[in-house]
Amino acid sequence: MSNIWTIGWNMVKRTIGSRKGLLLHIFLPGIVIAGIIFITGGFDSSSPATLLYTNLDNGAGGRHLLAELKSSGEYRLTERSDEQAVKESVIGQEGVAGLLIPQGYTSQLLEGRQPQLTVYELKVTEDSVLLKLQAEAIARQMLVTAATVKGAGSSDQAVQFAAILQRAEQHNVSSVRTDYDLYPRQTLGIITGMTLMFLMGLVTSSVNQIMDDRRGRTMMRMFSAPVRAYQITLGNFCGSFLVGIIQIAVVLILGKWVLRYDYEVPMLLYFLVLAAFMFVSMGIAATVAGLIRNPRNTGMLNALILTPTCMLGGCFWPLSIMPEYMQKAANFTPQKWAIQAVDIAATGGGWNELWLPFAVLGLMAAILLALGSATLRPNEAGVSA
């Protein structure tokens, strides 16, 4: 055990014991992830989104639509004089979206037609999509109300329609929303994917150090101490894993407690997912270091292993947009299972669902670590570069 600890601690000192290593493996990932969190809306805020609007309708339909959007508590309504003013304000990013209620909106409802609402958005966001869904739902309810008024044969349909909508705005009977957010935010997937990519970067560092030990015959001298091959593998594994744990801690502290980003996942569970992924990453490092004999070949790691698995595993985009055969191939990448575990936790899933991704990650780590121990062969010197 002492041999494993000695080798592991030496790996830690060589990785982050210098200014360059500390900057590259600890501060740089934290700064980049913090930047992504800041850009994608890191500061958690419960204030309503600003909605720009102009109402060209003189009837009760347009007023009711705005009243219902305001009463939802999710929007702060800001009026603009005309359609052009709404467009300019949206371009100037003064609100999340712009809403245009056309002329004759109420009359079209009373005629039984579904009027067309125009929503202006500079980019598609959760707020703008939710606005469209809510506006369409309110319009459908008004259309049903208009059909009821028309079927009653009232002499003044517009007045009765307005009276019904006015009573509806009082919400004497209403439902309580318990949770709309039954899906993980897209920004969480991006942040998790980028974090996994930086953790995978430790694989290159670990392999390079193991190759340096083999080329300098340091590993051969350790093996003749005597130190067994599995102890050398576990020592390098534990050292790199400890560096990864420090990296994870820095990223989570910056995101959660400095930038106040809501991960929507318990911090302990999120930490466990990233730690399980680190196990697999270090297993990959042990296997690759055992298979590679020429140090010049370590440069192909990023091109052949790290970048392709990050792309295939969903670090840069959702798996759902990929072809079916690529989605099946993603099952062999640890990134896919780590992101899936985070998604399950973000949607309220328990250990009855989380056991599968954790089991797969653990199995991958065990197989790769065993393969790395079997192929390391520390008694052999590496090919000179």
C-alpha positions, 0 to 999 in steps of 0.5 A: 500500500505504501508503494502505491501511495508513494507513486501516486503522490509523486504523480500529483506533485509532477502534475500540479506541483509546478506553476504550469501544471497548476494553471493548466490542470486546475485554474484553466478548467475552472476559469473556462467552465466559469466563463461558460456558466456566466455566458449561459446565465450563471447568476441564478435569478427568479425575476420575471423575464421582460416581454415587449409587446404592442396591442393593435386589437381594440377588443377584449381578446388582446387585453385578456391575453396580456392580463393572463401573461402578466398574472402568470408571474413569469413576465414583466410586460413592457409596451411599445408604440408599434410593430417597428418599435418592438422589433428594434427593442428585441434587436437591442436585447431589451427583452427576451421576446416581442409579442404583436397582437394584430388588429381584429384579434377579438373579431377573429375569435368571435368568428371562430377563427384562430388568429395569428400571433407574431412573436419576435425573438433574437434567439430561441430561448426557454422563455421565448418557447414558453411564451409561444406555448402559453399564448397559444394555450390562452388563445385556444381557451378564448376560441372555445369561449367565443364558440360558446358565446356564439352558440348561445345566440346572444344579441351582443356577442362582443359584450358577453365575450368580454364579460366572460373573459373578465370573470375568468381573469379573477381565477376563482377556480385555478390549479396550482403549478407544482413543477414545469421543469421536468427536463434538464436545462440544455445549459446543464448539458453543455457545462457537464460536457465541457467539464468532462472534456477537461477531465479527459485532458488528464488522460494525456498528462498521465500517459505522457508521465508514464511514457517519460518514466518508461523512457527514462527507465524510472519505471524499470527501476521501480519494478526491480525494487521490487514493486509489482506492475499492478502497484505501479498502475494503481499508483499512477491511477490514484495520483491522477485521480486525486488531481481530477478530484481537485479539479472537480472541486474547483469547478463546482465551487466556482459554479455553485458558490461563486457564480451561484449557478443552479445545477438542478442536481444535488452537489454530492450526486453531481460530484459522484458522477464526475468522480465515477467518470474520472475512474474511467478516464484514469482506466483509459490512461492506464490502458493507453500507456500500457499499449503505447511503446513509442512516446511520439504516438502519444500525440495521437491521443486527442485525435483518436480517443479523446476528441472522438469520444467527447463528440460521440458521447454528447459533450458538444451536442445532444445525442438525439440529433445524431443518427441512430447508429451513432447513438448506439455507438455512444453506449461504449463511451463513458461521457454518454453514461455520465451525462445520462446520470446527470440528466436522470438526477436533474429530472428527479430520478432516484437510485432505482434509475441511477444505478445503471449509469454508475454500474456501467462506469464502474465496469468500464473502469474495472476492465480498463484498469485490469487491461492497463495492469496487464499491458503496462510491462514496466520491465521494458524500456520505451522506444526512444523518441 
